[in-house]
Amino acid sequence: MQMEALQMTPVRPVHMSAESHLGETLPKEEVKGFSDYLTDALKETNQLQIDSDKWNAALAAGKVDDVSQVVIASQKADIALQLTLQIRNRAVSAYQEIMRMQV
C-alpha cells in the first residue's frame, strides 16, 4: 500500500471585528478644555475690537455711508470686552477664595 504526503494549505490569519452597541469601539471625540474655550473667546473679542477700529477708521476717512454700522460694531466690541472683563474678575475672585481656604 502506497501512501501519499499530505498537502497542507498555508494558514491565513483570521481577522475578526465587531461593533459594540456600548460604543467602546467608536473613536473618541476630542473634548475641548476650558483653556481652549477661553482662548477662542479672547480671539473673538480681539477680532471684534479690530473690526470696530476698522469701521471707525473708515468713518473718519468718509468711506462709510451708514453710521449705524459703525455704532453696531463699536457696541459689539464693547459688550464683548465687558463680558471678558467680568469673566476675568470672576476667575480672579474664585482663585482668591481658594487661596484663602485652610487645609
C-alpha positions as CSV (number, residue, x, y, z in Angstrom):
1,M,0.0,0.0,0.0
2,Q,1.4,3.3,-1.0
3,M,0.8,6.5,1.0
4,E,0.9,10.0,-0.3
5,A,2.2,13.0,1.6
6,L,-0.5,15.3,3.0
7,Q,-0.9,18.6,1.1
8,M,-1.0,21.4,3.6
9,T,-2.5,24.7,2.6
10,P,-0.9,27.8,4.1
11,V,-2.6,29.1,7.2
12,R,-4.1,32.5,6.7
13,P,-4.7,34.8,9.8
14,V,-8.3,35.3,10.7
15,H,-9.4,38.9,11.2
16,M,-12.4,39.3,13.4
17,S,-14.1,42.6,14.0
18,A,-17.4,43.6,15.6
19,E,-19.1,46.8,16.6
20,S,-20.2,47.1,20.1
21,H,-23.6,48.6,21.0
22,L,-21.9,50.2,24.0
23,G,-19.7,52.4,21.9
24,E,-16.3,51.5,23.2
25,T,-15.1,50.7,19.7
26,L,-16.1,54.1,18.4
27,P,-13.3,56.7,18.0
28,K,-13.2,59.1,20.9
29,E,-14.4,62.6,20.2
30,E,-11.9,65.3,21.0
31,V,-13.1,67.3,24.0
32,K,-12.2,70.9,24.2
33,G,-10.8,72.1,27.5
34,F,-11.6,75.2,29.4
35,S,-8.4,76.9,28.2
36,D,-9.4,76.2,24.6
37,Y,-12.8,77.9,25.1
38,L,-11.1,80.8,26.9
39,T,-8.6,81.2,24.1
40,D,-11.3,81.1,21.4
41,A,-13.4,83.7,23.3
42,L,-10.4,86.0,23.7
43,K,-9.6,85.7,20.0
44,E,-13.2,86.5,19.1
45,T,-13.2,89.6,21.4
46,N,-9.9,90.8,19.9
47,Q,-11.3,90.3,16.3
48,L,-14.4,92.4,17.3
49,Q,-12.1,95.1,18.6
50,I,-10.1,95.1,15.4
51,D,-13.3,95.2,13.3
52,S,-14.6,98.2,15.4
53,D,-11.3,100.0,14.8
54,K,-11.6,99.4,11.0
55,W,-15.1,100.8,10.9
56,N,-14.0,103.8,12.9
57,A,-11.1,104.4,10.6
58,A,-13.4,104.1,7.6
59,L,-15.9,106.6,9.1
60,A,-13.1,109.1,9.8
61,A,-12.0,108.7,6.2
62,G,-15.5,109.3,4.9
63,K,-15.9,105.9,3.4
64,V,-18.9,104.8,5.4
65,D,-22.4,105.8,4.3
66,D,-24.3,104.2,7.1
67,V,-23.2,105.4,10.6
68,S,-25.3,102.8,12.3
69,Q,-22.9,100.0,11.1
70,V,-20.1,101.8,12.9
71,V,-22.2,102.1,16.1
72,I,-23.2,98.4,16.0
73,A,-19.6,97.3,15.5
74,S,-18.5,99.5,18.4
75,Q,-21.2,98.2,20.7
76,K,-20.4,94.6,19.8
77,A,-16.8,95.2,20.7
78,D,-17.7,97.0,23.9
79,I,-20.1,94.2,25.1
80,A,-17.6,91.5,24.3
81,L,-14.9,93.4,26.2
82,Q,-17.2,93.9,29.2
83,L,-18.1,90.2,29.3
84,T,-14.4,89.3,29.1
85,L,-13.6,91.6,32.0
86,Q,-16.4,90.1,34.1
87,I,-15.2,86.6,33.4
88,R,-11.7,87.6,34.4
89,N,-12.9,89.2,37.6
90,R,-14.9,86.1,38.5
91,A,-11.9,83.8,37.8
92,V,-9.6,86.0,40.0
93,S,-12.2,86.1,42.7
94,A,-12.6,82.3,42.7
95,Y,-8.8,82.0,42.8
96,Q,-8.5,84.3,45.8
97,E,-11.3,82.4,47.5
98,I,-9.4,79.1,47.0
99,M,-6.2,80.6,48.3
100,R,-8.0,81.8,51.5
101,M,-9.1,78.2,52.3
102,Q,-7.3,76.5,55.1
103,V,-6.2,72.9,54.5
